[in-house]
Amino acid sequence: MQRSDFVNFELKLGKYFLEQCLELSISDREKIQKRLILLKENPFRNKSIYSQRFNRLFRVRIELEKTAKRIIYVVIGDKIFVAGFTDRDKDYSDLDKLLQKLEQELDSYK
């Protein structure tokens, strides 16, 4: 049994992530929705990413607009904060900017 078997996770979508989704086709939004459902069931199933800002940072691979992307999210307690998605071909070069936006948004929750 895993920790996620006992916890009901709450999914929080970041503003930047929602802005990115508005630019996508309906079929791509449906792909994202399916991945988010799986993510809510067990957020620890995906590969973790090292970060100095967050302890539990993860990524999900997905293909959107025929381009390989990563959905980046953070698990804090029983909440999953989805930061946004990045292009896989850029490695993690834009990850810091994405995490900075998420950090600012999380500060506004406090």
N, C-alpha and C positions, 0 to 999 in steps of 0.2 A: 504494500500500500504506500502511496505517496502522500505528501502533504496536501496536494490538491484534491485528494479524495474527501477531505473533511472540510475544505474551505469553499465558500461560495464567493467567487471573485466578482468584483464590480469593474466594468470596463468604462474607462474615461477616454474620450477621443479629444486629442489636442486641437486647438484652433488651426494650427498650420496643417495638420493632417486633414482636417475637414476642407480646408482651402484646396489642398492638393486633389482631394477626391472630386471636387466640383468640376475639375478640368478633365475628368476621365469619362469614358463611354459607360453606358449602362451595364454592358457585359463585364467590364473591368470592375465596376463597383460591386457587382454580384460576386465576383471572385474574391474581392476583399472581404465582403460580408461573410462568406463561407469560412475564410481563414480566421476572421475575428471570433466566430462561433467556436471553432476548435481552440483558439487561444484562450477563450474564457473558461473552457472546460479544464485545460491544463496549460498554464502559461510557461511551465518549465520544460515542455517537450522540445523546445527549439534551442538552437545554439546560443550560448551566452557570449557576450562581447565584453572585453576588458574596458573599464572606464574608471577614471579617477573621480568622476562626478557621482556615479551611481553604482551601487553594489550589484544589483540584479538587473542588468541590461541585457536584452535579448534581441534577436533578429529572426524574421521569417522570410524565406525566399519566395518570390512570387513573380510571375510574368505579367506585366501590364503594358498595353500598347505595343506588343511584340518586343518588349525590352525587359531584360532581367533587372529586377529591383529587390530591395529589402525593406520590409516594414520593421521599424525600430520601436521597441517598447520597453518600459521599465515596470517592474513589480515592486510596489511599496505596500507592505502589509497585505491586506486583502483587496488592494486596488491595482488595476493594470492601466497604466497611462501610455497611450499610443502617441508617439511623438510625430511620426511622419514616415515617408519612405524615401530611399536614396537609390541612385543607380548603382548597380553592382560593378559596372565597368570603371567607376571612379574609386574603387576600393572603399576606404572609409574616410576619404578626404573631406567630405562635407558633414561628417558625423558630429564634429565639435559644434558647428553652427546649429545643427538640429537639436542637440542636447542643451545648448545655451537657450534656445527658444523654449524648450520644455521646462527648463529650470526657472525661467522668468514666469511661466504660466503657473508652475507649482507654487511659487512664492505668492502669487495672487490668491491662492486657495487658503493661505494661512491667515 
